[in-house]
Amino acid sequence: MRIYRKEYGSKLEKVICNCCGKELKVENGILREGCFMGDQTFGYFSEKDGDRYRFDLCEACFDGLLAKFRQPAEVTQERELL
C-alpha cells in the first residue's frame, strides 16, 4: 500500500506491505528497499470484471508467495545500459 503526501505534489511518504504490514524504507520520496508492486485490472472473462487490484509486497512476502508456486516463475537478469 502506497501513501502519498498530497501537499508536496504527491510525494511518496510510506510503503506498507499488504501481506505482513511491514513499513518499507522511504527516503525523500524514494523507496529504498526491494518491493513487488502488483497492479491488475481484470477483464471480461473474469468474475472480477472491471475490478482493479493494487498492492505491495516486501521481499520476504514475495519470496513466500513464489515458494507456493507449482511452476516456478521465470527469472531473468536485467542490467542497466551505460
C-alpha positions in Angstrom: 0.0 0.0 0.0 1.4 3.3 -1.0 0.7 6.5 0.8 1.4 9.9 -0.8 1.6 13.3 0.8 -0.6 15.5 -1.3 0.6 18.9 -0.1 4.0 18.2 -1.5 2.9 17.3 -5.1 2.0 13.7 -4.4 5.4 12.8 -2.9 5.7 9.2 -1.7 5.5 9.1 2.1 5.1 5.4 3.0 5.0 2.0 1.5 3.4 -0.8 3.6 3.5 -4.5 2.7 -0.1 -5.5 2.2 0.7 -9.0 3.4 2.6 -8.6 6.7 2.2 -4.9 7.4 5.9 -4.1 7.4 6.7 -0.5 6.6 9.4 -0.3 3.9 12.1 2.3 3.9 11.3 5.5 2.1 13.7 8.5 2.0 12.9 11.8 0.3 10.0 10.2 -1.6 12.2 7.3 -2.9 11.6 3.7 -2.0 14.9 2.4 -0.7 14.0 -1.3 -0.2 13.1 -4.2 -2.5 9.3 -4.3 -3.2 6.9 -6.0 -5.5 4.1 -3.8 -6.7 1.1 -5.6 -8.1 -1.4 -3.7 -10.3 -4.0 -5.7 -12.2 -7.4 -4.9 -13.7 -9.5 -7.9 -14.5 -11.3 -8.2 -17.9 -14.4 -9.6 -19.5 -13.7 -13.3 -18.9 -13.2 -13.0 -15.2 -15.7 -12.9 -12.3 -13.8 -9.8 -11.2 -14.5 -7.9 -14.5 -13.5 -4.3 -14.1 -12.1 -4.7 -10.6 -8.6 -3.2 -10.2 -6.3 -4.6 -7.5 -3.1 -2.8 -6.4 -0.8 -4.0 -3.6 2.8 -4.0 -2.4 4.8 -6.9 -1.0 8.1 -6.8 0.9 10.8 -9.2 -0.4 10.1 -11.7 2.3 6.4 -11.9 1.5 7.2 -12.0 -2.2 9.6 -14.9 -1.7 6.9 -16.7 0.4 4.4 -16.3 -2.4 6.8 -17.6 -5.0 7.6 -20.6 -2.8 3.9 -21.7 -3.2 4.0 -21.8 -7.0 3.7 -25.3 -8.5 5.5 -24.0 -11.6 8.4 -21.6 -10.9 8.3 -18.1 -12.1 10.5 -17.2 -15.0 13.5 -15.2 -13.7 15.8 -13.2 -16.0 18.6 -10.7 -15.1 18.0 -7.1 -16.1 21.0 -4.8 -16.5 21.3 -1.0 -16.8 22.7 0.2 -20.0 25.6 2.6 -19.7 
